[in-house]
Amino acid sequence: MRDEEEIREQYEFLQEQLESEEMNHEGVRKMFSFYRRSLGWVLEEEHM
């Protein structure tokens, strides 16, 4: 399993990508939103 730092880096990268002008297609934005949400759940579970 990945360490927390690697997961956080990936989460931040996805957040930047989602906010970029090139990511304006709604389907892509939804996919990244779901992925970001699942990463957040993983981080929460590891801290419980």
N, C-alpha and C positions, 0 to 999 in steps of 0.2 A: 504494500500500500504506500501511497505517496505521503511525504511528510507535509506538515501544515504550511510551511513556507512555499513549497511548490504549488499547493492548491491555491493559496492566496495570490501568488503571482499569476496563475492562470485566470483566476476570478477577476483580477484587476485588468488583465489583458482583454478579457471578454467585455468588461464594462467599457473600456476605451473603444473597442471595436463597435459596440452597440451604439455609442454616442457619435461615431464618425458619420460624415455626410454620405459615404458610400453604402452604408447599411440602412437604406431607407425603404427597402422592400419589406412589406409587413410580415410575410411568411418567415423571412430570415430573422427579423426582430423577435417574433414570437418564439422561434426555436432557441435563440440565444437567451431570451427571458426564462424559458423553462430550464435551460442548462445552468444559468446563473442561480436560479432558485434551488436546483438540486445540489449545487456546490455549497450553497448556504446551509442546507440541511446537513450535509456531511460535516461541515465545520461545527455546527451546533451540537451534533451527536458526539463528536470527539471531545467536546468540552463538558459534557454532562457527567 
